[in-house]
Amino acid sequence: MTKSKKTVKISEIAIIPITPTPKGIVAFCNFIIDNSYKVCDAAISTDLTNGGFRLIYPIKIIPPKNQTIQIFYPINKIVADQIQTQVIKKYQSLFERKEE
Protein backbone atom coordinates (compact mmCIF):
# COMPACT_ATOMS: atom_id res chain seq x y z
CA MET A 1 0.00 0.00 0.00
CA THR A 2 1.47 3.36 -0.98
CA LYS A 3 1.17 6.46 1.12
CA SER A 4 -0.61 9.28 -0.64
CA LYS A 5 0.70 12.81 -0.32
CA LYS A 6 -2.34 14.62 0.99
CA THR A 7 -2.34 18.35 0.53
CA VAL A 8 -3.87 20.17 3.45
CA LYS A 9 -5.61 23.49 2.93
CA ILE A 10 -4.84 25.92 5.74
CA SER A 11 -6.87 29.12 5.72
CA GLU A 12 -7.72 32.11 7.89
CA ILE A 13 -4.33 32.05 9.61
CA ALA A 14 -4.35 34.66 12.37
CA ILE A 15 -1.08 35.47 14.13
CA ILE A 16 -0.87 37.26 17.49
CA PRO A 17 2.77 38.24 18.19
CA ILE A 18 3.79 38.49 21.84
CA THR A 19 6.88 39.53 23.74
CA PRO A 20 9.07 36.41 23.58
CA THR A 21 8.81 34.20 26.66
CA PRO A 22 11.74 32.48 28.42
CA LYS A 23 10.61 29.24 26.75
CA GLY A 24 10.89 30.83 23.29
CA ILE A 25 7.22 31.39 22.46
CA VAL A 26 6.99 34.39 20.12
CA ALA A 27 3.33 34.28 18.98
CA PHE A 28 0.03 32.47 19.17
CA CYS A 29 -2.03 31.53 16.13
CA ASN A 30 -5.42 30.29 14.98
CA PHE A 31 -6.14 28.61 11.66
CA ILE A 32 -8.67 26.46 9.81
CA ILE A 33 -7.80 23.07 8.32
CA ASP A 34 -9.56 21.96 5.13
CA ASN A 35 -12.53 24.25 5.80
CA SER A 36 -13.49 21.77 8.52
CA TYR A 37 -11.50 22.22 11.74
CA LYS A 38 -10.53 25.38 13.58
CA VAL A 39 -7.39 25.25 15.70
CA CYS A 40 -7.01 27.99 18.31
CA ASP A 41 -4.15 28.98 20.56
CA ALA A 42 -1.32 27.06 18.93
CA ALA A 43 2.00 28.64 19.88
CA ILE A 44 4.83 29.60 17.56
CA SER A 45 8.16 29.01 19.25
CA THR A 46 11.81 29.29 18.34
CA ASP A 47 13.21 25.88 17.47
CA LEU A 48 16.36 25.57 19.54
CA THR A 49 17.27 22.21 17.99
CA ASN A 50 16.96 22.98 14.27
CA GLY A 51 16.84 26.79 14.18
CA GLY A 52 13.89 28.70 12.84
CA PHE A 53 10.43 28.20 14.32
CA ARG A 54 8.04 25.39 15.22
CA LEU A 55 4.41 24.99 16.26
CA ILE A 56 3.35 23.88 19.71
CA TYR A 57 -0.21 22.58 19.79
CA PRO A 58 -2.62 23.42 22.64
CA ILE A 59 -2.76 21.43 25.86
CA LYS A 60 -5.05 21.51 28.88
CA ILE A 61 -3.62 21.33 32.39
CA ILE A 62 -5.80 19.38 34.82
CA PRO A 63 -5.40 20.23 38.51
CA PRO A 64 -4.55 19.23 41.19
CA LYS A 65 -1.66 17.16 39.77
CA ASN A 66 -1.07 19.48 36.79
CA GLN A 67 -1.65 16.59 34.43
CA THR A 68 -1.55 17.64 30.76
CA ILE A 69 -3.89 16.52 28.01
CA GLN A 70 -3.16 17.21 24.38
CA ILE A 71 -6.12 19.02 22.79
CA PHE A 72 -5.09 18.73 19.16
CA TYR A 73 -2.06 17.55 17.20
CA PRO A 74 -1.51 16.08 13.75
CA ILE A 75 -0.67 12.38 13.75
CA ASN A 76 0.64 12.40 10.18
CA LYS A 77 4.11 13.90 9.66
CA ILE A 78 3.35 15.08 6.11
CA VAL A 79 0.25 16.94 7.30
CA ALA A 80 2.09 18.31 10.36
CA ASP A 81 4.88 19.64 8.14
CA GLN A 82 2.40 21.29 5.76
CA ILE A 83 0.56 23.01 8.60
CA GLN A 84 3.78 24.19 10.22
CA THR A 85 5.24 25.45 6.93
CA GLN A 86 2.14 27.49 6.06
CA VAL A 87 1.71 29.00 9.54
CA ILE A 88 5.41 29.87 9.93
CA LYS A 89 5.44 31.42 6.44
CA LYS A 90 2.53 33.66 7.47
CA TYR A 91 4.30 34.58 10.74
CA GLN A 92 7.50 35.51 8.89
CA SER A 93 5.55 37.57 6.35
CA LEU A 94 4.41 39.88 9.15
CA PHE A 95 7.98 40.97 9.74
CA GLU A 96 8.95 41.20 6.05
CA ARG A 97 6.32 43.94 5.59
CA LYS A 98 7.57 45.91 8.57
CA GLU A 99 11.13 46.01 7.19
CA GLU A 100 10.09 47.46 3.82
TILOTOR-336676 format. One record per atom (N, C-alpha, C): x, y, z; residue in three letters. Coordinates in steps of 0.1 Angstrom, whole numbers, plus 5000, padded with zeros to 4 digits. Each point is the difference from the previous one (the first is absolute). Layout:
<r u="X" v="Y" w="Z" resn="ALA"/>
...
END
This chain:
<r u="5008" v="4988" w="5000" resn="MET"/>
<r u="4992" v="5012" w="5000" resn="MET"/>
<r u="5009" v="5012" w="5000" resn="MET"/>
<r u="4998" v="5009" w="4991" resn="THR"/>
<r u="5008" v="5013" w="4999" resn="THR"/>
<r u="4993" v="5011" w="5008" resn="THR"/>
<r u="5009" v="5008" w="5006" resn="LYS"/>
<r u="4995" v="5012" w="5007" resn="LYS"/>
<r u="4997" v="5011" w="4990" resn="LYS"/>
<r u="4988" v="5006" w="5001" resn="SER"/>
<r u="4997" v="5011" w="4992" resn="SER"/>
<r u="5005" v="5013" w="5006" resn="SER"/>
<r u="5003" v="5009" w="4992" resn="LYS"/>
<r u="5005" v="5013" w="5005" resn="LYS"/>
<r u="4988" v="5009" w="5000" resn="LYS"/>
<r u="4993" v="5001" w="5011" resn="LYS"/>
<r u="4989" v="5008" w="5002" resn="LYS"/>
<r u="5004" v="5015" w="5001" resn="LYS"/>
<r u="4993" v="5008" w="4993" resn="THR"/>
<r u="5003" v="5015" w="5001" resn="THR"/>
<r u="4989" v="5005" w="5009" resn="THR"/>
<r u="5004" v="5007" w="5011" resn="VAL"/>
<r u="4991" v="5006" w="5010" resn="VAL"/>
<r u="4998" v="5014" w="4997" resn="VAL"/>
<r u="4988" v="5005" w="4999" resn="LYS"/>
<r u="4997" v="5014" w="4998" resn="LYS"/>
<r u="4999" v="5007" w="5014" resn="LYS"/>
<r u="5009" v="5009" w="5002" resn="ILE"/>
<r u="5000" v="5008" w="5012" resn="ILE"/>
<r u="4995" v="5014" w="4997" resn="ILE"/>
<r u="4990" v="5005" w="5006" resn="SER"/>
<r u="4994" v="5013" w="4997" resn="SER"/>
<r u="4998" v="5008" w="5013" resn="SER"/>
<r u="4997" v="5013" w="4998" resn="GLU"/>
<r u="4997" v="5009" w="5011" resn="GLU"/>
<r u="5010" v="5000" w="5011" resn="GLU"/>
<r u="5013" v="5000" w="4996" resn="ILE"/>
<r u="5011" v="4999" w="5010" resn="ILE"/>
<r u="5000" v="5014" w="5007" resn="ILE"/>
<r u="4999" v="5000" w="5013" resn="ALA"/>
<r u="5000" v="5013" w="5008" resn="ALA"/>
<r u="5012" v="4998" w="5009" resn="ALA"/>
<r u="5009" v="5010" w="5000" resn="ILE"/>
<r u="5012" v="5000" w="5008" resn="ILE"/>
<r u="4999" v="5011" w="5011" resn="ILE"/>
<r u="5003" v="4997" w="5012" resn="ILE"/>
<r u="5000" v="5010" w="5011" resn="ILE"/>
<r u="5014" v="5000" w="5006" resn="ILE"/>
<r u="5009" v="5009" w="4995" resn="PRO"/>
<r u="5014" v="5000" w="5006" resn="PRO"/>
<r u="4999" v="5005" w="5015" resn="PRO"/>
<r u="5010" v="4994" w="5007" resn="ILE"/>
<r u="5001" v="5004" w="5014" resn="ILE"/>
<r u="5015" v="5003" w="5003" resn="ILE"/>
<r u="5002" v="5006" w="5012" resn="THR"/>
<r u="5014" v="5001" w="5004" resn="THR"/>
<r u="5005" v="4986" w="5003" resn="THR"/>
<r u="5012" v="4997" w="4994" resn="PRO"/>
<r u="5005" v="4986" w="5002" resn="PRO"/>
<r u="5001" v="4996" w="5015" resn="PRO"/>
<r u="4996" v="4987" w="5002" resn="THR"/>
<r u="5000" v="4995" w="5014" resn="THR"/>
<r u="5013" v="4993" w="5002" resn="THR"/>
<r u="5004" v="4997" w="5012" resn="PRO"/>
<r u="5012" v="4993" w="5003" resn="PRO"/>
<r u="5001" v="4986" w="4993" resn="PRO"/>
<r u="4988" v="4994" w="4997" resn="LYS"/>
<r u="5000" v="4987" w="4993" resn="LYS"/>
<r u="5001" v="5002" w="4985" resn="LYS"/>
<r u="5000" v="5012" w="4995" resn="GLY"/>
<r u="5002" v="5002" w="4986" resn="GLY"/>
<r u="4987" v="5002" w="4992" resn="GLY"/>
<r u="4989" v="5001" w="5007" resn="ILE"/>
<r u="4987" v="5003" w="4993" resn="ILE"/>
<r u="5000" v="5014" w="4995" resn="ILE"/>
<r u="4998" v="5002" w="4987" resn="VAL"/>
<r u="5000" v="5014" w="4994" resn="VAL"/>
<r u="4986" v="5005" w="4995" resn="VAL"/>
<r u="4991" v="4990" w="4999" resn="ALA"/>
<r u="4986" v="5004" w="4995" resn="ALA"/>
<r u="4991" v="4988" w="5003" resn="ALA"/>
<r u="4987" v="5004" w="4999" resn="PHE"/>
<r u="4989" v="4990" w="5000" resn="PHE"/>
<r u="4993" v="5001" w="4986" resn="PHE"/>
<r u="4994" v="4989" w="4996" resn="CYS"/>
<r u="4993" v="5000" w="4987" resn="CYS"/>
<r u="4987" v="4992" w="5001" resn="CYS"/>
<r u="4991" v="5003" w="4990" resn="ASN"/>
<r u="4988" v="4993" w="4998" resn="ASN"/>
<r u="5000" v="4997" w="4985" resn="ASN"/>
<r u="4994" v="4989" w="4996" resn="PHE"/>
<r u="4999" v="4997" w="4986" resn="PHE"/>
<r u="4989" v="4990" w="4997" resn="PHE"/>
<r u="4995" v="4998" w="4988" resn="ILE"/>
<r u="4990" v="4991" w="4996" resn="ILE"/>
<r u="5007" v="4989" w="4991" resn="ILE"/>
<r u="4997" v="4988" w="5002" resn="ILE"/>
<r u="5005" v="4989" w="4992" resn="ILE"/>
<r u="4989" v="4994" w="4991" resn="ILE"/>
<r u="5003" v="5000" w="4987" resn="ASP"/>
<r u="4990" v="4995" w="4990" resn="ASP"/>
<r u="4986" v="5004" w="5002" resn="ASP"/>
<r u="4998" v="5013" w="5003" resn="ASN"/>
<r u="4987" v="5006" w="5002" resn="ASN"/>
<r u="4991" v="4991" w="5009" resn="ASN"/>
<r u="5007" v="4993" w="5010" resn="SER"/>
<r u="4992" v="4991" w="5008" resn="SER"/>
<r u="5003" v="5001" w="5015" resn="SER"/>
<r u="5013" v="5003" w="5003" resn="TYR"/>
<r u="5004" v="5000" w="5014" resn="TYR"/>
<r u="5007" v="5013" w="5003" resn="TYR"/>
<r u="4996" v="5007" w="5011" resn="LYS"/>
<r u="5007" v="5012" w="5005" resn="LYS"/>
<r u="5009" v="4996" w="5011" resn="LYS"/>
<r u="5012" v="5004" w="4999" resn="VAL"/>
<r u="5010" v="4998" w="5011" resn="VAL"/>
<r u="5003" v="5014" w="5006" resn="VAL"/>
<r u="4998" v="5001" w="5013" resn="CYS"/>
<r u="5003" v="5013" w="5007" resn="CYS"/>
<r u="5011" v="4998" w="5010" resn="CYS"/>
<r u="5007" v="5011" w="5002" resn="ASP"/>
<r u="5010" v="5001" w="5011" resn="ASP"/>
<r u="5012" v="4990" w="4998" resn="ASP"/>
<r u="5004" v="4997" w="4988" resn="ALA"/>
<r u="5013" v="4994" w="4997" resn="ALA"/>
<r u="5011" v="5010" w="5002" resn="ALA"/>
<r u="5011" v="4996" w="5005" resn="ALA"/>
<r u="5011" v="5009" w="5003" resn="ALA"/>
<r u="5011" v="4999" w="4989" resn="ALA"/>
<r u="5006" v="5011" w="4996" resn="ILE"/>
<r u="5011" v="5000" w="4992" resn="ILE"/>
<r u="5012" v="5003" w="5009" resn="ILE"/>
<r u="5010" v="4991" w="4999" resn="SER"/>
<r u="5012" v="5000" w="5008" resn="SER"/>
<r u="5012" v="4999" w="4992" resn="SER"/>
<r u="5011" v="5006" w="5006" resn="THR"/>
<r u="5013" v="4998" w="4993" resn="THR"/>
<r u="5004" v="4985" w="5002" resn="THR"/>
<r u="5006" v="4995" w="4990" resn="ASP"/>
<r u="5004" v="4986" w="5000" resn="ASP"/>
<r u="5015" v="4999" w="5003" resn="ASP"/>
<r u="5003" v="4997" w="5013" resn="LEU"/>
<r u="5014" v="5001" w="5004" resn="LEU"/>
<r u="5008" v="4988" w="4995" resn="LEU"/>
<r u="4994" v="4990" w="4995" resn="THR"/>
<r u="5007" v="4988" w="4995" resn="THR"/>
<r u="5004" v="5002" w="4985" resn="THR"/>
<r u="4990" v="5005" w="4992" resn="ASN"/>
<r u="5003" v="5001" w="4986" resn="ASN"/>
<r u="5001" v="5014" w="4995" resn="ASN"/>
<r u="4998" v="5010" w="5008" resn="GLY"/>
<r u="4999" v="5014" w="4996" resn="GLY"/>
<r u="4987" v="5003" w="4994" resn="GLY"/>
<r u="4997" v="5012" w="4998" resn="GLY"/>
<r u="4987" v="5004" w="4994" resn="GLY"/>
<r u="4989" v="5000" w="5011" resn="GLY"/>
<r u="4988" v="4995" w="4996" resn="PHE"/>
<r u="4988" v="5000" w="5008" resn="PHE"/>
<r u="4993" v="4987" w="4999" resn="PHE"/>
<r u="4992" v="4997" w="5010" resn="ARG"/>
<r u="4991" v="4988" w="5000" resn="ARG"/>
<r u="4987" v="5003" w="5007" resn="ARG"/>
<r u="4990" v="4991" w="4997" resn="LEU"/>
<r u="4987" v="5002" w="5007" resn="LEU"/>
<r u="4999" v="4991" w="5012" resn="LEU"/>
<r u="4994" v="5005" w="5010" resn="ILE"/>
<r u="4996" v="4993" w="5012" resn="ILE"/>
<r u="4985" v="5000" w="5001" resn="ILE"/>
<r u="4994" v="4988" w="5000" resn="TYR"/>
<r u="4986" v="4999" w="5000" resn="TYR"/>
<r u="4994" v="5001" w="5014" resn="TYR"/>
<r u="4988" v="5004" w="5001" resn="PRO"/>
<r u="4994" v="5003" w="5013" resn="PRO"/>
<r u="4999" v="4988" w="5009" resn="PRO"/>
<r u="5001" v="5002" w="5013" resn="ILE"/>
<r u="4998" v="4990" w="5011" resn="ILE"/>
<r u="4991" v="5006" w="5010" resn="ILE"/>
<r u="4995" v="4991" w="5008" resn="LYS"/>
<r u="4992" v="5004" w="5012" resn="LYS"/>
<r u="5006" v="4994" w="5012" resn="LYS"/>
<r u="5002" v="5009" w="5010" resn="ILE"/>
<r u="5006" v="4995" w="5013" resn="ILE"/>
<r u="4989" v="4997" w="5010" resn="ILE"/>
<r u="4999" v="4988" w="5005" resn="ILE"/>
<r u="4990" v="4996" w="5009" resn="ILE"/>
<r u="5005" v="5000" w="5015" resn="ILE"/>
<r u="4995" v="5008" w="5008" resn="PRO"/>
<r u="5004" v="5000" w="5014" resn="PRO"/>
<r u="4994" v="4988" w="5007" resn="PRO"/>
<r u="5004" v="4996" w="5012" resn="PRO"/>
<r u="5010" v="5006" w="5008" resn="PRO"/>
<r u="5015" v="4995" w="4997" resn="PRO"/>
<r u="5001" v="4990" w="4991" resn="LYS"/>
<r u="5013" v="4995" w="4998" resn="LYS"/>
<r u="5007" v="5006" w="4988" resn="LYS"/>
<r u="4994" v="5010" w="4994" resn="ASN"/>
<r u="5005" v="5007" w="4988" resn="ASN"/>
<r u="5003" v="4990" w="4989" resn="ASN"/>
<r u="4991" v="4991" w="4998" resn="GLN"/>
<r u="5000" v="4990" w="4989" resn="GLN"/>
<r u="4997" v="5007" w="4987" resn="GLN"/>
<r u="5007" v="4997" w="4989" resn="THR"/>
<r u="4998" v="5006" w="4988" resn="THR"/>
<r u="4993" v="4991" w="4990" resn="THR"/>
<r u="4990" v="5006" w="4992" resn="ILE"/>
<r u="4993" v="4992" w="4990" resn="ILE"/>
<r u="5002" v="5008" w="4987" resn="ILE"/>
<r u="5004" v="4993" w="4990" resn="GLN"/>
<r u="5001" v="5006" w="4987" resn="GLN"/>
<r u="4987" v="5002" w="4994" resn="GLN"/>
<r u="4997" v="5013" w="4996" resn="ILE"/>
<r u="4987" v="5003" w="4994" resn="ILE"/>
<r u="4999" v="4997" w="4985" resn="ILE"/>
<r u="5011" v="5003" w="4993" resn="PHE"/>
<r u="5000" v="4997" w="4986" resn="PHE"/>
<r u="5015" v="4999" w="4996" resn="PHE"/>
<r u="5002" v="4990" w="4990" resn="TYR"/>
<r u="5013" v="5000" w="4994" resn="TYR"/>
<r u="4999" v="4990" w="4988" resn="TYR"/>
<r u="5007" v="5003" w="4989" resn="PRO"/>
<r u="5000" v="4992" w="4988" resn="PRO"/>
<r u="5007" v="4987" w="5003" resn="PRO"/>
<r u="4995" v="4989" w="4996" resn="ILE"/>
<r u="5006" v="4987" w="5002" resn="ILE"/>
<r u="5008" v="4995" w="4987" resn="ILE"/>
<r u="4999" v="5008" w="4990" resn="ASN"/>
<r u="5006" v="4997" w="4987" resn="ASN"/>
<r u="5011" v="5010" w="4997" resn="ASN"/>
<r u="5013" v="4996" w="4999" resn="LYS"/>
<r u="5011" v="5009" w="4999" resn="LYS"/>
<r u="4999" v="5009" w="4987" resn="LYS"/>
<r u="4995" v="4995" w="4989" resn="ILE"/>
<r u="4998" v="5008" w="4988" resn="ILE"/>
<r u="4991" v="5011" w="5003" resn="ILE"/>
<r u="4988" v="4997" w="5006" resn="VAL"/>
<r u="4990" v="5010" w="5003" resn="VAL"/>
<r u="5006" v="5010" w="5010" resn="VAL"/>
<r u="5007" v="4995" w="5010" resn="ALA"/>
<r u="5006" v="5009" w="5011" resn="ALA"/>
<r u="5010" v="5010" w="4993" resn="ALA"/>
<r u="5008" v="4995" w="4991" resn="ASP"/>
<r u="5010" v="5008" w="4993" resn="ASP"/>
<r u="4993" v="5011" w="4992" resn="ASP"/>
<r u="4989" v="4996" w="4993" resn="GLN"/>
<r u="4993" v="5010" w="4992" resn="GLN"/>
<r u="4994" v="5011" w="5008" resn="GLN"/>
<r u="4994" v="4996" w="5011" resn="ILE"/>
<r u="4994" v="5010" w="5009" resn="ILE"/>
<r u="5010" v="5010" w="5005" resn="ILE"/>
<r u="5011" v="4994" w="5005" resn="GLN"/>
<r u="5011" v="5008" w="5006" resn="GLN"/>
<r u="5006" v="5009" w="4990" resn="GLN"/>
<r u="5002" v="4995" w="4988" resn="THR"/>
<r u="5006" v="5009" w="4989" resn="THR"/>
<r u="4992" v="5011" w="4997" resn="THR"/>
<r u="4987" v="4998" w="4998" resn="GLN"/>
<r u="4990" v="5011" w="4997" resn="GLN"/>
<r u="4999" v="5010" w="5011" resn="GLN"/>
<r u="4999" v="4996" w="5012" resn="VAL"/>
<r u="4998" v="5009" w="5011" resn="VAL"/>
<r u="5013" v="5008" w="5003" resn="VAL"/>
<r u="5011" v="4994" w="4999" resn="ILE"/>
<r u="5013" v="5007" w="5002" resn="ILE"/>
<r u="5003" v="5010" w="4989" resn="ILE"/>
<r u="4996" v="4996" w="4988" resn="LYS"/>
<r u="5001" v="5009" w="4988" resn="LYS"/>
<r u="4992" v="5013" w="5003" resn="LYS"/>
<r u="4988" v="4998" w="5005" resn="LYS"/>
<r u="4991" v="5012" w="5003" resn="LYS"/>
<r u="5006" v="5008" w="5011" resn="LYS"/>
<r u="5006" v="4994" w="5010" resn="TYR"/>
<r u="5006" v="5007" w="5011" resn="TYR"/>
<r u="5012" v="5008" w="4995" resn="TYR"/>
<r u="5008" v="4994" w="4992" resn="GLN"/>
<r u="5012" v="5007" w="4995" resn="GLN"/>
<r u="4996" v="5011" w="4991" resn="GLN"/>
<r u="4989" v="4999" w="4993" resn="SER"/>
<r u="4996" v="5011" w="4990" resn="SER"/>
<r u="4996" v="5012" w="5008" resn="SER"/>
<r u="4995" v="4999" w="5012" resn="LEU"/>
<r u="4997" v="5012" w="5008" resn="LEU"/>
<r u="5012" v="5009" w="5002" resn="LEU"/>
<r u="5012" v="4994" w="5002" resn="PHE"/>
<r u="5012" v="5008" w="5002" resn="PHE"/>
<r u="5006" v="5005" w="4988" resn="PHE"/>
<r u="4998" v="4993" w="4988" resn="GLU"/>
<r u="5005" v="5004" w="4988" resn="GLU"/>
<r u="4994" v="5013" w="4996" resn="GLU"/>
<r u="4987" v="5002" w="5002" resn="ARG"/>
<r u="4993" v="5012" w="4997" resn="ARG"/>
<r u="5005" v="5012" w="5008" resn="ARG"/>
<r u="5003" v="4998" w="5013" resn="LYS"/>
<r u="5005" v="5010" w="5009" resn="LYS"/>
<r u="5013" v="5005" w="4996" resn="LYS"/>
<r u="5009" v="4992" w="4994" resn="GLU"/>
<r u="5013" v="5004" w="4996" resn="GLU"/>
<r u="5001" v="5008" w="4987" resn="GLU"/>
<r u="4989" v="5000" w="4992" resn="GLU"/>
<r u="5000" v="5007" w="4987" resn="GLU"/>
<r u="4998" v="5015" w="5002" resn="GLU"/>
END
